[in-house]
């Protein structure tokens, strides 16, 4: 039987059609067409279907979700918000705040180091020198797609990770500071663990440091990430801590 009006289609067919429409278009355009479309687009069923279609959940997903629409957007936005975390582009996107000694340098992970590092995609690292070296990045959340209401109302978890290692022949000090900033760049949350002192003749293994910001105050618009360190023997060259594979992610991780 011919259908003269798209709204004459069964609701499950309309829902299936909507699963193929980009999410922002659903909310900004389709939802305004009529009350039927608005009600369908607001259904939990639609957003669960979209999550399943995009691979954000599996068929046997059994974890509770407070808001499937928000969950979908957080999943779709989920990625590392730090650019060039593994030195593949030199120092692009990084601000060299303190560049002491023989300054920051990029080196390749050796064949043995690649075997030891938990991510086989990482091939390079940044290395510090005999006076303090610190570098930073500022993440603009709005520019990355995280709108103000989402950050102020939902306030999704913000997870920070970094990897560092010393050299086996030289002691070093590693440090990290991450701040959640307002639109005026005032700090609304800070993670600054005590500096890590690594003794000479250590095992030089790669270590991960991580932190999750939860229940932070409304108004977060930027995230400032700074790390680095110094070798503690003041040897010319690059004997300070090595850093790589840094990350900032928001919301639940992909399955």
PAZAPA-4460 file (N, C-alpha, C; in steps of 0.05 Angstrom, whole numbers, plus 32768, in hexadecimal, padded with zeros to 4 digits):
% residues 255
    n_x    n_y    n_z   ca_x   ca_y   ca_z    c_x    c_y    c_z   seq   type   mol
   8011   7FE8   8000   8000   8000   8000   8012   8019   8000     1      X     A
   800C   802C   7FEF   801B   8044   7FED   8017   8056   8005     2      X     A
   802C   8063   800D   802A   8075   8025   802D   8092   801B     3      X     A
   8019   80A3   8020   8019   80BE   8017   8029   80D1   8029     4      X     A
   802B   80CA   8042   8039   80DB   8055   804C   80C9   8065     5      X     A
   8064   80D2   8069   8077   80C2   8078   806E   80BB   8094     6      X     A
   805D   80CC   809F   8054   80C7   80BA   803F   80B0   80BB     7      X     A
   8037   80A7   80A4   8025   8090   80A3   8034   8076   80A6     8      X     A
   804E   8077   80A4   805E   805E   80A8   805C   8055   80C5     9      X     A
   805E   803B   80CA   805F   8032   80E6   8076   803F   80F5    10      X     A
   8071   8043   810F   8085   8051   811F   80A0   8042   8120    11      X     A
   80A0   8027   8120   80B9   8019   8120   80C9   801E   8107    12      X     A
   80BB   8023   80F0   80C9   8029   80D7   80D5   8045   80D9    13      X     A
   80C6   8058   80E3   80D1   8073   80E7   80E9   8072   80FA    14      X     A
   80E7   8063   810F   80FE   8061   8121   8117   8056   8113    15      X     A
   8112   8042   8102   8129   8036   80F3   8135   804B   80E0    16      X     A
   8124   805B   80D3   812E   8070   80C2   813E   8084   80D2    17      X     A
   8135   808C   80EA   8143   809F   80FA   815E   8095   8104    18      X     A
   8161   807B   8106   817B   8071   810F   8191   8077   80FA    19      X     A
   8189   807D   80E2   819D   8083   80CC   81A2   80A1   80C9    20      X     A
   8193   80B1   80D8   8196   80CE   80D6   81AB   80D7   80EB    21      X     A
   81BE   80E9   80E3   81D2   80F3   80F6   81C4   80FF   810F    22      X     A
   81CF   80F9   8126   81C2   8100   8140   81BC   811E   8142    23      X     A
   81CF   812F   813A   81CB   814B   813D   81B4   8155   812B    24      X     A
   81B1   8149   8113   819C   8150   8101   8181   8147   810D    25      X     A
   8180   8131   811B   8168   8128   8128   815E   813D   813C    26      X     A
   8171   8148   814C   8169   815A   8161   8164   8177   8156    27      X     A
   8175   817F   8144   8173   819B   813A   815E   819F   8125    28      X     A
   8158   818A   8115   8145   818E   80FF   812D   817B   8101    29      X     A
   8132   8161   8102   811C   814E   8101   8109   8151   8118    30      X     A
   8114   8155   812F   8103   8157   8148   80EF   816E   8146    31      X     A
   80F5   8182   8136   80E4   8199   8134   80CD   8196   811F    32      X     A
   80CE   8181   8110   80BB   817D   80FA   809E   817B   8104    33      X     A
   8099   816A   8117   807E   8166   8122   8080   8157   813C    34      X     A
   8069   8156   814A   8069   814A   8165   806F   812C   8163    35      X     A
   8066   811E   814E   806B   8102   814B   8089   80FD   814A    36      X     A
   8097   810C   8138   80B4   8109   8136   80C2   810F   8150    37      X     A
   80B9   8125   815D   80C5   812D   8177   80C3   8116   818B    38      X     A
   80AB   810A   818D   80A7   80F5   81A0   80B8   80DC   8199    39      X     A
   80BA   80D5   8180   80CA   80BE   8177   80E7   80C3   817D    40      X     A
   80F1   80DB   8177   810D   80E1   817A   8115   80E2   8198    41      X     A
   8101   80E7   81A9   8107   80E7   81C6   8105   80CC   81D2    42      X     A
   80FE   80B7   81C3   80FB   809C   81CE   8117   8091   81D5    43      X     A
   8118   8083   81EB   8130   8075   81F3   8137   8060   81DE    44      X     A
   8123   8053   81D2   8128   803E   81BE   8139   8048   81A7    45      X     A
   8134   8060   819D   8143   806A   8187   8161   806D   818D    46      X     A
   8167   8078   81A4   8183   807D   81AB   8191   8063   81B2    47      X     A
   8183   8050   81BD   818F   8035   81C1   8196   8028   81A6    48      X     A
   8183   802B   8193   8188   8020   8179   81A0   802D   816B    49      X     A
   81A2   8048   816E   81B8   8056   8162   81D3   804E   816F    50      X     A
   81D2   804A   8189   81EB   8041   8197   81F3   8025   818D    51      X     A
   81E0   8014   8189   81E6   7FF9   8180   81F0   7FFA   8163    52      X     A
   81E4   800A   8153   81EC   800C   8136   8208   8017   8133    53      X     A
   820F   802A   8145   822A   8036   8143   823F   8025   8152    54      X     A
   8237   800F   815F   824A   7FFF   816D   8252   800A   8188    55      X     A
   8242   801D   8193   8247   8028   81AD   823F   8015   81C4    56      X     A
   822D   8002   81BE   8226   7FED   81D1   8225   7FD3   81C2    57      X     A
   8224   7FBD   81D0   8220   7FA3   81C4   8204   7F99   81C9    58      X     A
   81FD   7F83   81BC   81E2   7F78   81BF   81DC   7F70   81DB    59      X     A
   81F1   7F67   81EA   81ED   7F5D   8205   81F3   7F73   821A    60      X     A
   81F2   7F8D   8212   81F8   7FA3   8224   81E4   7FA2   823C    61      X     A
   81EE   7FA2   8255   81DD   7FA0   826C   81E3   7FB5   8281    62      X     A
   81F3   7FC9   827A   81FA   7FDE   828D   81E5   7FF4   828D    63      X     A
   81DE   7FFF   82A4   81C9   8014   82A5   81D2   802E   8298    64      X     A
   81C0   803B   828A   81C5   8054   827D   81AF   8068   8285    65      X     A
   81B7   807E   8290   81A4   8092   829A   8195   80A0   8283    66      X     A
   81A4   80A7   826E   8199   80B6   8258   81A6   80AC   823E    67      X     A
   8197   809D   822E   81A3   8091   8216   81AB   80A6   8201    68      X     A
   819D   80BC   8200   81A4   80D0   81ED   81BF   80DC   81F3    69      X     A
   81C3   80E3   820D   81DC   80EE   8216   81F2   80D9   8212    70      X     A
   81EB   80C0   8219   81FE   80AA   8217   8208   80A8   81FA    71      X     A
   81F5   80AA   81E7   81FD   80A8   81CA   8211   80BE   81C3    72      X     A
   820B   80D7   81CB   821D   80ED   81C4   8238   80EA   81D1    73      X     A
   8238   80E2   81EA   8252   80DE   81F7   8263   80C9   81E9    74      X     A
   8255   80B3   81E1   8263   809E   81D3   826E   80A8   81B8    75      X     A
   825D   80B7   81AA   8265   80C0   818F   827C   80D5   8191    76      X     A
   827E   80E3   81A7   8293   80F7   81AA   82AD   80EB   81B7    77      X     A
   82AB   80D2   81C1   82C0   80C7   81D1   82DA   80C2   81C0    78      X     A
   82EF   80CF   81C8   8309   80CD   81BB   831E   80DB   81CD    79      X     A
   8337   80D8   81C5   834C   80E7   81D4   834B   8104   81CC    80      X     A
   8347   8116   81DF   8345   8132   81D9   8360   8140   81D8    81      X     A
   8375   8132   81DF   8390   813D   81DC   839A   8136   81C0    82      X     A
   83A4   814A   81B3   83AF   8147   8198   83CD   8140   8199    83      X     A
   83D5   812E   8187   83F1   8127   8185   83FC   811C   81A0    84      X     A
   83EF   8109   81AC   83F8   8100   81C7   8411   80EF   81C6    85      X     A
   8418   80E4   81AF   842F   80D1   81AD   8445   80DC   819C    86      X     A
   8447   80F6   8198   845E   8103   818B   8460   80FD   816E    87      X     A
   844C   80F2   8161   844D   80EC   8145   8450   8105   8134    88      X     A
   8447   811C   813E   8449   8135   8130   845C   8148   813D    89      X     A
   8471   813D   8149   8484   814E   8157   8477   815B   816F    90      X     A
   8478   8176   8171   846C   8185   8187   8453   8194   817F    91      X     A
   8448   818C   8168   842F   8199   815F   841A   8196   8174    92      X     A
   840B   81AC   8179   83F5   81AE   818C   83FE   81B1   81A9    93      X     A
   8417   81AE   81AF   8421   81B1   81CA   842D   81CD   81CE    94      X     A
   8429   81D8   81E6   8437   81F0   81EE   844E   81E8   8200    95      X     A
   8466   81F0   81F8   847E   81E9   8208   8481   81FE   821E    96      X     A
   8475   81FA   8234   8474   820E   824A   848F   8212   8257    97      X     A
   849D   81FD   825C   84B8   81FE   8267   84CA   81EC   8256    98      X     A
   84E0   81F7   824C   84F0   81E8   8239   850D   81E9   8241    99      X     A
   8513   81DE   8259   852E   81E1   8264   8542   81CD   825A   100      X     A
   855B   81D0   8263   8570   81BE   825C   8575   81BD   823E   101      X     A
   8576   81A5   8233   8578   81A3   8216   855D   81A2   8208   102      X     A
   8548   81A9   8217   852D   81AD   820D   851F   8192   8207   103      X     A
   8505   8194   8203   84F5   817C   81FC   8500   8170   81E2   104      X     A
   84FC   8156   81E0   8504   8147   81C8   84F1   8130   81C3   105      X     A
   84ED   8129   81AA   84DD   8111   81A2   84F0   80FA   819B   106      X     A
   84EB   80E3   81A6   84FB   80CB   819F   84E9   80B4   8197   107      X     A
   84F4   80A1   818A   84E6   8089   8182   84E7   8074   8198   108      X     A
   84D1   8066   819C   84D2   804E   81AE   84E3   8039   81A1   109      X     A
   84F6   802E   81AF   8506   8018   81A4   84F5   7FFF   81A0   110      X     A
   8500   7FEC   8192   84F1   7FD3   818D   84E9   7FC6   81A8   111      X     A
   84FC   7FC5   81BB   84F6   7FB9   81D5   84E1   7FC9   81E4   112      X     A
   84E3   7FE4   81E2   84D0   7FF4   81F1   84B4   7FF0   81E5   113      X     A
   84B2   7FEC   81CB   8497   7FE8   81BF   848B   7FCE   81CA   114      X     A
   849B   7FBA   81CF   8491   7FA1   81D9   8486   7FA5   81F6   115      X     A
   8493   7FB7   8205   848C   7FBC   8220   8473   7FCE   8223   116      X     A
   8470   7FE1   820F   845A   7FF4   8212   8440   7FE7   820C   117      X     A
   842B   7FED   821B   8411   7FDE   8218   8402   7FE4   81FF   118      X     A
   8409   7FF9   81F1   83FB   8001   81D8   840F   7FFF   81C1   119      X     A
   840C   7FEC   81AF   841F   7FE8   819A   841D   7FFD   8184   120      X     A
   840A   800F   8186   8408   8025   8172   841A   803C   817A   121      X     A
   8424   803D   8192   8435   8053   819B   8452   804D   8192   122      X     A
   845D   8060   8183   8478   805C   8178   848C   8072   8180   123      X     A
   8482   8087   818D   8494   809D   8194   848C   80A7   81B0   124      X     A
   849E   80B7   81BC   8499   80C4   81D6   84A7   80DE   81D7   125      X     A
   849F   80EF   81EA   84AC   8108   81F0   84BF   8103   8207   126      X     A
   84D7   8110   8207   84EA   810C   821D   84F4   8126   8227   127      X     A
   84F9   8128   8241   8502   8140   824E   8520   8140   8253   128      X     A
   852A   8157   825D   8546   815B   8260   854F   8161   827C   129      X     A
   8566   816D   8280   8572   8170   829B   8568   8189   82AA   130      X     A
   855A   819A   829D   854A   81AE   82AB   852D   81A9   82A4   131      X     A
   851B   81B4   82B5   84FF   81AD   82B2   84F4   81B2   8296   132      X     A
   84E4   819F   828C   84D6   81A1   8273   84B8   819C   8278   133      X     A
   84A7   81AE   8271   848A   81AB   8274   847D   81B3   825A   134      X     A
   8468   81A4   8252   8459   81AB   823B   843B   81A7   8241   135      X     A
   842A   81B6   8232   840E   81B5   8239   83FC   81B8   8220   136      X     A
   83E3   81B1   8224   83CE   81B5   8210   83B5   81BE   821F   137      X     A
   83A5   81CF   8211   838B   81D7   821B   8376   81CC   8208   138      X     A
   8363   81BD   8213   834D   81B2   8204   8335   81C5   8206   139      X     A
   832B   81CE   81F0   8313   81DF   81EE   82FB   81CC   81EA   140      X     A
   82EB   81C8   81FF   82D6   81B4   81FE   82C0   81BB   81EA   141      X     A
   82B9   81D4   81E8   82A5   81DB   81D4   82AE   81D6   81B8   142      X     A
   82C8   81DC   81B2   82D3   81D7   8198   82D4   81B9   8192   143      X     A
   82D5   81A8   81A7   82D7   818B   81A3   82BB   817F   81A3   144      X     A
   82A6   818F   81A4   828B   8185   81A2   827B   8182   81BB   145      X     A
   8287   8189   81D2   8279   8186   81EC   826C   81A0   81F3   146      X     A
   8251   81A1   81F0   8243   81BA   81F4   823F   81BF   8212   147      X     A
   8239   81D9   8218   8239   81E2   8234   8225   81D4   8245   148      X     A
   820C   81CF   823B   81F8   81C2   824C   8201   81A6   8253   149      X     A
   820E   8198   8240   8217   817D   8246   822B   817D   825D   150      X     A
   823E   818F   825B   8253   8190   8270   8249   819A   828B   151      X     A
   8234   81AB   828A   822A   81B7   82A3   8214   81A5   82B1   152      X     A
   8205   8197   82A1   81EF   8187   82AC   81F7   816A   82AF   153      X     A
   8201   815D   829A   8209   8141   829C   8223   813E   82AA   154      X     A
   8235   8150   82A5   8250   8150   82B1   825D   8134   82AF   155      X     A
   8261   812B   8297   826C   8110   8293   8289   810D   829E   156      X     A
   8290   80F5   82A6   82AB   80F0   82B0   82C0   80F9   829C   157      X     A
   82D5   8104   82A6   82EC   810C   8295   8304   80FB   829F   158      X     A
   830E   80EB   828D   8325   80D9   8295   833F   80E3   8288   159      X     A
   8353   80E5   8299   836E   80ED   8290   8381   80D6   8294   160      X     A
   8392   80D2   8280   83A7   80BD   8282   83C1   80C8   8277   161      X     A
   83D7   80BE   8282   83F1   80C4   8277   8404   80AD   827C   162      X     A
   8418   80AA   826B   842C   8095   826E   8448   80A2   826F   163      X     A
   8458   8098   8282   8473   80A3   8285   8486   808C   828D   164      X     A
   84A0   8091   8287   84B5   807E   828E   84CF   808D   8292   165      X     A
   84E0   8082   82A3   84FB   808D   82A6   850E   807D   8295   166      X     A
   8527   8087   8294   853C   8077   8288   8549   8066   829E   167      X     A
   8553   804E   8297   855F   803D   82AB   8579   8048   82B7   168      X     A
   8586   805A   82A9   85A0   8064   82B2   85A0   807F   82C0   169      X     A
   8588   808B   82C3   8587   80A6   82CE   856D   80AA   82DE   170      X     A
   856F   80B5   82F5   8557   80BC   8305   8548   80D3   82F9   171      X     A
   852E   80D5   82FF   851E   80EB   82F3   8506   80F1   8304   172      X     A
   84F9   8108   82FE   84E1   8110   830B   84CB   8116   82F6   173      X     A
   84B4   8109   82F9   849D   810C   82E7   8487   811C   82F5   174      X     A
   847A   812E   82E7   8464   813C   82F3   844D   8141   82DF   175      X     A
   8435   8143   82EA   841C   8146   82DA   8409   8159   82E9   176      X     A
   83FC   816A   82DA   83E7   817B   82E5   83D1   817D   82D0   177      X     A
   83B8   8178   82D8   83A1   817B   82C6   838C   818C   82D5   178      X     A
   8381   81A1   82C7   836D   81B2   82D3   8355   81B4   82C1   179      X     A
   833D   81B4   82CD   8324   81BB   82C0   8321   81D9   82C3   180      X     A
   831C   81E6   82AD   831B   8204   82AD   8300   820E   82A4   181      X     A
   82F9   8225   82AF   82E0   8233   82A8   82E5   8243   828E   182      X     A
   82D1   8251   8284   82D4   8261   826C   82E8   8278   8270   183      X     A
   82EC   8280   828A   8300   8294   8290   831B   8288   8298   184      X     A
   831D   826D   8294   8335   825E   8299   833C   825D   82B7   185      X     A
   8327   825F   82C8   832A   825B   82E4   8328   823D   82EA   186      X     A
   833A   8232   82FC   8339   8215   8301   8320   820D   8311   187      X     A
   8313   81F8   8307   82FB   81ED   8315   8301   81D1   831F   188      X     A
   8317   81C6   8319   8320   81AC   8322   833C   81A7   831A   189      X     A
   834C   819B   832C   8368   8197   8327   8371   817B   832F   190      X     A
   8380   816E   831E   838E   8155   8325   83AC   815A   8322   191      X     A
   83BA   815A   8338   83D7   815F   8338   83E3   814C   834D   192      X     A
   83E9   8133   8345   83F6   8121   8358   8412   812A   835F   193      X     A
   841D   811F   8374   8438   8125   837C   844B   811D   8365   194      X     A
   8460   812C   8360   8473   8124   834C   847E   8108   8352   195      X     A
   8483   80F9   833D   848E   80DE   8340   84AC   80DE   833D   196      X     A
   84BA   80D6   8352   84D7   80D5   8352   84E0   80B9   834B   197      X     A
   84EF   80B6   8336   84F8   809B   832D   8516   809A   8330   198      X     A
   8520   8086   833F   853C   8084   8345   854C   807A   832D   199      X     A
   8566   8081   832E   8579   8076   831A   8579   8057   831C   200      X     A
   857D   804B   8305   857E   802E   8303   8562   8021   8309   201      X     A
   854D   8030   8302   8532   8025   8305   852D   8011   82EE   202      X     A
   8516   8005   82EF   8510   7FF2   82D9   8507   8000   82BF   203      X     A
   8503   801A   82C1   84FC   802A   82A9   84E2   8021   829C   204      X     A
   84D1   8014   82AB   84B8   800B   829F   84A5   8023   829B   205      X     A
   8493   801F   8288   847E   8034   8283   8469   8032   8298   206      X     A
   8460   8048   82A2   844C   8049   82B7   8435   805B   82AE   207      X     A
   841D   8054   82B6   8406   8064   82B0   83FC   8072   82C8   208      X     A
   83F4   808B   82C5   83E7   809B   82D9   83CC   80A3   82CE   209      X     A
   83B7   80A0   82DE   839C   80A7   82D4   838B   80B4   82EA   210      X     A
   8377   80C2   82E2   8365   80D0   82F5   834B   80D5   82E7   211      X     A
   8335   80D2   82F5   831A   80D8   82EB   830E   80EF   82FA   212      X     A
   8306   8104   82EC   82F7   811A   82F8   82DA   8113   82F7   213      X     A
   82CD   8113   830F   82B0   810D   8311   82A3   8122   8323   214      X     A
   828A   8128   831E   827B   813A   832F   8289   8155   8332   215      X     A
   8295   815E   831D   82A2   8179   831D   828C   818F   831A   216      X     A
   8293   81A7   8321   827F   81BC   8320   8278   81C4   8303   217      X     A
   8260   81D0   82FF   8259   81D9   82E4   826C   81EF   82DB   218      X     A
   826D   81F3   82C1   827E   8209   82B6   8298   8200   82AA   219      X     A
   829D   81E6   82A8   82B6   81DD   829C   82B5   81E2   827E   220      X     A
   82C8   81F1   8273   82C9   81F7   8257   82E4   81EF   824A   221      X     A
   82F8   81EC   825A   8313   81E4   824F   8320   81D0   8262   222      X     A
   8333   81C1   8257   8343   81AF   8268   8360   81B5   8261   223      X     A
   8370   81BB   8276   838C   81C1   8272   839C   81A9   827C   224      X     A
   83AE   819F   826B   83BE   8187   8271   83DC   818F   826E   225      X     A
   83EB   818B   8284   8408   8191   8283   8418   817A   8290   226      X     A
   842D   8172   8283   843F   815D   828E   845C   8162   8286   227      X     A
   846D   8153   8292   848A   8155   828C   849B   814C   82A3   228      X     A
   84B3   8158   82A6   84C5   8150   82BB   84E1   8158   82B6   229      X     A
   84F3   814A   82C3   8510   8151   82C2   8520   8139   82CB   230      X     A
   8538   8136   82C0   854A   8121   82CB   8556   812C   82E4   231      X     A
   855C   811B   82F7   8565   8124   8311   8584   8123   8315   232      X     A
   8592   811D   82FF   85AF   811C   82FF   85BC   8133   82EF   233      X     A
   85AA   8142   82E1   85B3   8159   82D2   85C8   8152   82BD   234      X     A
   85C3   813C   82AF   85D4   8133   8299   85CC   8141   827F   235      X     A
   85DF   814B   8270   85D9   8157   8256   85CC   8142   8244   236      X     A
   85B8   814B   8235   85AA   8139   8223   858D   8135   822D   237      X     A
   8583   811D   8229   8566   8118   822E   8564   80FF   823F   238      X     A
   8567   8103   8259   8567   80ED   826C   854F   80EF   8280   239      X     A
   853E   8103   827B   8527   8106   828D   8510   80F3   8286   240      X     A
   84F9   80F6   8293   84E3   80E3   828E   84D9   80E6   8271   241      X     A
   84CF   80CF   8266   84C3   80CE   824C   84A5   80CD   8250   242      X     A
   8496   80DA   823E   8479   80DA   8241   846C   80D5   8225   243      X     A
   8455   80C7   8225   8447   80C2   820B   842B   80B7   8211   244      X     A
   841C   80B5   81FC   8401   80A8   81FD   83EF   80B6   8212   245      X     A
   83F1   80D0   8215   83E0   80DF   8228   83C4   80E0   821D   246      X     A
   83B0   80E2   822E   8394   80E3   8224   8382   80F1   8237   247      X     A
   836D   80FE   822C   8356   8109   823A   833E   80FE   822B   248      X     A
   832C   80F0   8239   8314   80E7   822D   82FC   80EE   823F   249      X     A
   82E5   80F0   8233   82CD   80F8   8242   82B7   80E3   823E   250      X     A
   82AA   80DB   8254   8294   80C9   8252   829C   80AC   8252   251      X     A
   8289   809A   824F   828F   807D   8250   82A0   8074   8239   252      X     A
   82B3   8062   823D   82C3   8057   8227   82B4   8045   8215   253      X     A
   82BE   8041   81FD   82B1   802E   81EB   82B4   8012   81F4   254      X     A
   82A1   8000   81EE   82A4   7FE4   81F7   82BB   7FD6   81EA   255      X     A
***
